[in-house]
Amino acid sequence: MGQSKLNLSYPDITSREINTVVDILKSGQLSMGRYIEQFEQAFANYVGVKYAIAVNSGTSGLHLAVRSLGLKEGDEVITTPFSFIASSNCLLFEGVKPVFVDIEPHTYNIDVCRIEEKITSRTKAILPVHIFGTPVDMDPLLKLANTYNLKVLEDACEALGTEYRHKKVGSFGDISVFGFYPNKQITTGEGGMVLTNDANINKICRIMRNQGRDDNRNWFNHIMLGFNYRMDEISAGIGYVQLQRIDDILARRFQVAKYYDELLGNLCIRKPIISASKSWFVYVVEVWKNRKEIMNYLATKGIPSRPYFSPIHLQPLYVEKFGFKKGDYPVTEEIAERTLALPFHSRMTRADVEFVVDTLKRAFELYY
Ligand SMILES: *Cc1c(COP(=O)(O)O)cnc(C)c1O
């Protein structure tokens, strides 16, 4: 399949996915068929949770999660400012206030030890995000949630396959969400999955996903406010095949991370910690100075790279709405100034990684 090996990310699509899509197109059943059910069942089994609800994006999944937990205007939810914007926007959709807690500098995840000081009488839930596939320290987080009677919504969109104490992330919260955008570990094009062990939450999510219908036999009976967040059969077919291949995909991604770790060697750059229990989403290093010059040099050699992420609290919408300013979450801000995501996907060879690293070393000689 055609590709530039040095894309920042690249989906791992084989003839199996392609043949499945062709079969679905020929079948005439493009929505609500057998693939969505098979994908949901297989996904629930893989993560180790009772119910899975496939949706048309990770963001839709997060929205359903917020609504199904009954979060509403006036409530507060504790979350991280170092994430993709959707993990916080899903609260804004419902008028819920995100209360940010700064991150730990070594994992980039919410600093669980600093959550308690932000809990108020309005706090209703904690929304941890397993950033870049690194698991949040769930034990103390769940203990806090239990003590203060808070719900837990896991944003596991970047962490499919990651384990925490020998259990898959996405199986710890009252509800959790995965995403299948093409840069994720597995893709459906656009898509997402909501997971829960709670039969009632499962039911509400299914109804809200499908225009508020309580069952599919009576198509024009709408019992609550719903959306069209359904995943189509074509996407579900791709996801089903991708999930069958996940062990191989994750192993390749881990191998590419190990190539980087080895080849970056003695360069004065902060590398992510190599861990087998982590499912690799991106390969992000920290560059302590002249990041822009280094990025530009890589670009001239055909190597894309990108700062990852830009703090949520400093996004124009959040500054305007909540009055956040520079200095509010200093660890997040410092890390965000240094991060650089390098090309990373399952199809990269050792030679590809060598080329990136050699070019990076040259950039350091010139600009560091
Ligand atoms: C990818 C991602 C999502 C979901 O994104 P969609 O593009 O809507 O599927 C949500 N949260 C985080 C942290 C993500 O990385």
The ligand as an SDF file (V2000), in Angstrom:
LIG
                    3D

 15 15  0  0  0  0  0  0  0  0999 V2000
   -8.1080   11.0030   19.9200 C   0  0  0  0  0  0  0  0  0  0  0  0
   -8.5730   11.4780   21.2460 C   0  0  0  0  0  0  0  0  0  0  0  0
   -9.9420   11.6490   21.5220 C   0  0  0  0  0  0  0  0  0  0  0  0
  -11.0370   11.3840   20.5180 C   0  0  0  0  0  0  0  0  0  0  0  0
  -10.8730   12.0160   19.3220 O   0  0  0  0  0  0  0  0  0  0  0  0
  -11.8490   11.7910   18.0530 P   0  0  0  0  0  0  0  0  0  0  0  0
  -11.0730   12.4460   16.9650 O   0  0  0  0  0  0  0  0  0  0  0  0
  -13.1320   12.4880   18.3590 O   0  0  0  0  0  0  0  0  0  0  0  0
  -12.0570   10.3360   17.8390 O   0  0  0  0  0  0  0  0  0  0  0  0
  -10.2880   12.0260   22.8010 C   0  0  0  0  0  0  0  0  0  0  0  0
   -9.3840   12.2360   23.7540 N   0  0  0  0  0  0  0  0  0  0  0  0
   -8.0660   12.0750   23.5340 C   0  0  0  0  0  0  0  0  0  0  0  0
   -7.1070   12.2940   24.6550 C   0  0  0  0  0  0  0  0  0  0  0  0
   -7.6070   11.7110   22.2650 C   0  0  0  0  0  0  0  0  0  0  0  0
   -6.2990   11.5810   22.0290 O   0  0  0  0  0  0  0  0  0  0  0  0
  1  2  1  0
  2  3  1  0
  2 14  2  0
  3  4  1  0
  3 10  2  0
  4  5  1  0
  5  6  1  0
  6  7  2  0
  6  8  1  0
  6  9  1  0
 10 11  1  0
 11 12  2  0
 12 13  1  0
 12 14  1  0
 14 15  1  0
M  END
$$$$
